[in-house]
Amino acid sequence: MTEYAVTDPRTGQRLRTFATATDDQIVAAVHTAHAAGATWAGQAVADRARLIRRVAELHQERRDRLAAIMTREMGKPVGHALEEIDFSAAIYGYYADNAETLLADEPIPVLAGEGSAVLQRRPLGVLLGIMPWNYPSYQVARFAAPNLTAGNTILLKHAPQCPESAAAIEEIFRDAGLPEGAYVNIYATNEQIQDVIADPRIQGISLTGSERAGSAVAEAAGRHLKKVVLELGGSDPFIVLSSDDLDATADAAVAARMMDNAGQACNAAKRMIVHEDLYDEFADKFTKKMLATAAAPLSSAAAAERLQQQVASAVAEGATLVSAGKREGAYYPPGVLTGIRRESAAFRQELFGPVAMLFKARDEDEAVEVANDTPYGLGSYVFTTEAEQAQRVAGRLDTGMVFINGVGAEGPELPFGGVKRSGFGRELGRPAIDEFINKKLVRTVR
């Protein structure tokens, strides 16, 4: 049985539990979301956008409360939690501001015959979102903002350790004035989710989470012919080929690894791949800066233990670890692994926490080869002083995103997603609002 509970990772204390939904409650939730579809989709785009704008405002008005909840649930420092709430509000604001443009009918020039053709963007219906714990507000915003703006209704299953965030976010949609059923939170079990996916009223599923969860959801969605978007793991490369300020580059590498979340981000830079001419100096600077990073708890003691086991396995296979200390409960000290061999399991694993892997590359070709030698393909970072090289390397990387000479450059307007075992589909920007849309052709002959 899935248990929804708030356990503060800083202390290990269980603070609050929430009742898991009964089967009848899940059936009712699907019915409510489906019944709301006609009302919500029938509103003018501008009217939906006005309510989504209010959702953005309520995130700002309640940012302190939302951030405090987040810190209790998964240990995110309050300052970083506030930044997450602000970014979430910006995402809702982006879709509210751009809804009419993004959803406008698109004329198609007719090549033969008379008349006209138009591509209309219309909602599909009820969507199921399955969200992770590491960004309790932002992950929901990425899914909910474009799809509610488009006129779809949403069932949202949040992570079992974030039930308070789930309730607070549902409350925001209700208080913003969305009709009952437009956004419904469900404390569902994995077994109940399988039944929800099978329900013919569900038109699409979006999941952010592990490969295992993504495979299970994709299998069920495929069996029932449902559209699915998956954002899964990542082992993003941070490639350093040249630098005119190696201290600044090392700072950027630490920021990319830690991601304001103790390294618990799918798109964090986990593998530092450095040209041999810079390697020794970079390794020294980067390691010192990593080890000086302020301690913060991982999401749970179990998460810290899993990371500890991965690191111990890497060391047993020949890697060298430089660490700031030892694990204590959910607290895992920052560390840097070097000497990881290609045949080592760690070479292709995702380390979800404040541990970086450091590799030396002879040249650009080897850097790209090492970067692409992974089952993942989410994001990547390229640092070089040569503009042509930056664009060339970006074109060779098997990833969904490339950031050149910068970290933290994401925005509501920029699509987010990956390839290979990092999933498929896109969130944010124009592509996100097109994921769960009926692109309907209307052809008028005369």
N, C-alpha and C positions, 0 to 999 in steps of 0.2 A: 504494500500500500504506500503510495506517495504521501509524504508528510510535509505539510507546509508550516514552517516554523522560523522564527527569528532567533538566531544564535549569534551573539556578538563575538566575532573572531578575536577581538582584542583580549577578551576574558574567558571565552568558552562558555559563557553563561547563556542559557536558554531564556529568552525574555518573553516570548509570546508564541502561541500556536494558533493556527487557523484551521477550521474544519475543512477537510477534503470534500469536494462536491459529491453528492449522491448521483446515481445514474439518472434519476428523475430530474434533478437540477440541471444536469448536462443537456438532457433532451429539451427542457424548457428554455435553456440559454440559446440553443440552436434555433428553436422556434421563434424566440424573441428577436434575434438578429435577422432572421429571414423575414419576419413580419415587418420589421423596420425598413427593409430594403426599398420598397416602393416609395415610401414617404421621403426617405433620405435622397435617393437617386432622383426623385421628382423635383427636388428643390433646384432653383437656378444655381449655376456655379458660383455666382457672386454671393448668394445667400449662404452656401456651404462655406465659402472662403471666409465670410464674416465670422462664423462660429469657430472655425479653425484659428482665426486670428485671436479670438477670445481664449482659446486653449493656450496659445503662446503667452498671452498676458497673465493667465492664471499660474503658469509655470514660474514666471518672474515674481508674481505676488507671493507665491508659496515656496520660494526657492530655499529659504532657511529650513523649513519643515521637511521638504523633500530631501535635502542634503543630509539632515540629521538621521532620517530614516535609512538612507543609503549607507551611512557610516555604521549604523547599528547592524545592518544586515550583512554587509560584505567587507567592511573594514576600510573603505576608501576614505582617505583624509578629507576633512570637511572642505578645505579650500579647493581641492580637486573635484569634490562632489558638486560644489557650487558652480564650477566651470562647466561640468557636465549638464547641469540644469540650464545654464545660459545657452549652451549649444543646442540643447533640445528645443528651447523656446525659439531659437533662430531657425531651426528646421521647420517648425510649424509656421513661423512667419514667412519663410520663403515660399511655401506652397500657397499660403493665403494670398500673398502679394502677386504670385505668378499663375494662379489657377486658371484664369480665363485664357491666358496666352497658351499655356501648356495643353489645355483641353479643347482648344478651338478646332472647329471643323477645318479640314485640309483639302482644298480643291485639287483635283488631279486633272491635268490636261488630257483630253481625249484624243487619241491618235487616229481613230477611224470612226466615221459616222457622226451623227449630229448629237446635240444635247450636252450634258455635263456629268461630271462624276465628283463625288465628295467622299472623303474618309472621315467618318464620325468617330469620336472617342466616347464610348459609353461604358459604365461600370459593369462588372461581371456578376456581383452579388455578394454573398457572404464569404469572407476570407478568414482563415485560421492563422494566427501568428503564435509561434513558439519561441520564446525569448530566453536568453541566458542571464546569468547573475552579474557578470562583470561590469556592465553598464546598464543599471536598472532603468534609467530614464531614456538615455540616448538610443538604446536599441529599440525601444518601443516607438520613439519618435520617427526613426528611420523607416519603420514599417507603417505605422499608423498615419502619419501626416500625408504622404502622397495618396494612399489608398482611400482614406476618408474623404479627402478633397475631391477625388475622382468620383465619389458617390457609392463606393462599396461600403458594406458594414463589416464589423470586425468582432471575432471572438479571440480573446487574448489569453493564452496560457503562459504565465510567467514562471521563472525558475522557482522551485520549492523553497529556496532560502530567501526569496524576495517577496513574500506575500503582503507585507505592509506597503511596499512601493506599489505593488499591483493594485491594491485597494485605493491608495491615494491618487494614482493616475486615473483610475476609473471615475473617481469622484470629480476630478477636474473636467472630464468630458461631460459628465452629468451637469455640473454647475455652469459649464460654458453654454448650455442650452441645446446640446445635441439631442435628438429624439431618443426615447427609450429604445434600446436595442441597437443603436448605431455602433456602440462600443461596449462590449460585455466581457468582464473579467471572469475567468473560470479557474477554480482550483481543482484541476482535473488530474487524474492518474494517467500513466502512459497507456494503460489498457483502454481507458475512456477516450483518449485522443485517437486511438486506432478506429474506434466507432465513429467519432466525429469526422475523420477523414473520409470514411466510407459513406457518410450521409450525402445523398444526392444534392442537397441544398448547399453544400460547401463547394465553392467554385475554385478555390486555390489555397495553397499553403505556403507560408514563408517561415523558415527556421534559421536561427542563428545558434550554433552550438558545435558539438563534437562531431567527428566523422561518423561515429557509431550511431548517434541520434539522427544525423542527416541521412545515412543509408537506410535506416528503418523507416523514416518518414517518406523518403523518395520511393522506396519499394511499395509502401502502402498507397502513395499518391499515384504511382504508375499503374498499379493494379486497378484503381478506380478512375483512371484517365483524368487526373486533376493536375493543373498547372502547379509547379512548385519552384520556389526560389530558395537556394541554400547558400548560406555564408558560414563556412566551416573554419577549420584550423589554418594556421599559417606558420611559416618559418622564414620570414622575410629577410633577404640579404641587405646588408648595408655595405656598399662597395666604395672603397676609397682608392682612387687612382692617382690623384694629385691634390695638393692643398696649398694655399698661400697663408693659411692660419691653422696649424694643426691643433692648437688648443681649442679653437672654436669648432673644428671638425669633431674632435673627441667629445666636446660638450654636446654636440648635436647627436652623436652616436649614443651617448648615455640617455639623452632625452628620448631618442627613438626606441631604445631598449626598454626603458621604464614606463613610458606612456602614461605618466601620472596615475598609475594603477598597479604599482609594484611589479610591473612586467607582465601583468595578466591581461594581455590584449592579443587578439588573433593577428592584428596587423602591426604588432611591435617588431622592431628589427631584432632578430634573434641570432643572426650570423654575420659577424663583422669580417669582411673579406678585403684585405689590405695589400696594396702593391708592395713588393719586397723592399723597395727603396725607402718606404715610409714605415714599414712594419714595426721595427724595434722601437722607434720613437713613439709611434701611435700606441702600441701595446702598453708602453709604460704610462703614458698620459691617461689612456682610456681606463686601464686597470685601477689606477689611483683614484680617478673620478668615480668609477663604479663603486669601489669599496667605501667611498666617503658619502654615498647616498644615504639619506635618512631612512631609518628602518620603518617599515609599515607592515601590518599583518597581511598575509594572503587571505583568501576568502574563508578558509577554514583550516583547522589543524590537519585534516585529511589531505587538503590540497598541498600543504607544505610537506607532508610525508611523501606524497607521490613525487614531488620534485626532488626531494632528498634521495629517493630510490633511483630516479633517472640519473642524477649526478653521480651517485655511488657506482652505478653500472658503467658510466662513461669512464670514470677513474679506473675501475677494474679492467677496462679494455685498453688502458694505456694513456688516457688523457691526464692532464695536469690541472688541478683546481687551485686557484688563488681566491680565498674567501675572507669575508670580514668577520666571520665568527661561526657559531653553531646555531642550528635550529632550536627554537624554544616555542613550543605550541604551534600557533599559526604564523609565527614570525620566522621568516627564512632570510638569512643574511645575503646581501649581494655577493656575486662571485663571477669569475671569468674562467672559462675552460679553454685550454690550448692543447695542441697535439692530438686532436681528434682524427682518427684514421677513417678513410672512406668506408672500410668494411665494418666500422663500429656502428652499433644500433643508434647511438646518439647522433651520428652524422645526419640522419634523416628524421629525427624525432623533433617534436615541438616541445620546447621547455617553457612551461607556462608559469613564469615567475622571474625573479630578478637575477637570472644567470645568463650570461652571454657566452657565445662560442666565437673564438677568434681564429681566423685562417690567413695564411700568407699566400699571395698569388704572384707568379713570375711576371705576368703581363695582363693586358686587357682580356686576351682570349681565355686565359686560365681563370680569371676572375668571373667571367661570364659562365664558363663551364661549371665552376663550383656553385655559383648562384643558382643555376638551372638544375643542378643535380639533387633534386628534392621532389617528393610527391606533391608538394604544395605549390601554389602559384597565386598568392593573394597580392601583397604589395612588395615594393622594393625601393631602395634608396641608392642614388648614384652621386658621389661627390668627386668633382674634378674641376680643374681650372680651364679645361678646354671645351668650349661650347660644342664643337663638332663631335668630339668624343662622347660627350654626355648624350647627345641625341642618337648617336650610333649604338651605344650600349643600351639605351632605353629601348630601342627597336629590337634588340636581340634577347631581351629578358622575357621569360615565359611567365609573366605575371599579369594580373588585371590592372595594376596601378604602378606607376613609377614616379617618384618624387626626386627631382634633381636639385642638389645643393640646398635642401631645406627639409625641415621636420615640422610637423604640426600644421601643414598647409592644407588640411582638409576643409571643406566648406559645404553648406547645404546644397549648393548648385553643382557640386562635383560628384560624379557617379562613383560608387563604392562597390567592389566585388572582385572575384578572382576566377581562376581557371584551375584545371587539374583537380586534385582532391581538396582544394579550397572552396569548391562549390561552383555554382553558376547562377546567372541572373545578376541584376544590379539594384542597389538601393541608392537613394539620393539623386538629385539632379533630374533632368528630363527622362532618362531611361527608367527611373523608379516608377514614375506615374504611368508609364506605358507597360509595365510588367503584367498588371492584372486589369487589362482594359480590353473590351471588345472593339477592335478596329473595324468598324462596320462600313462597308462600301454601299453608297447610295448612288445608283446610276440612273440618270434621267435621260430618256431618249428624245422625248418631245413633250 
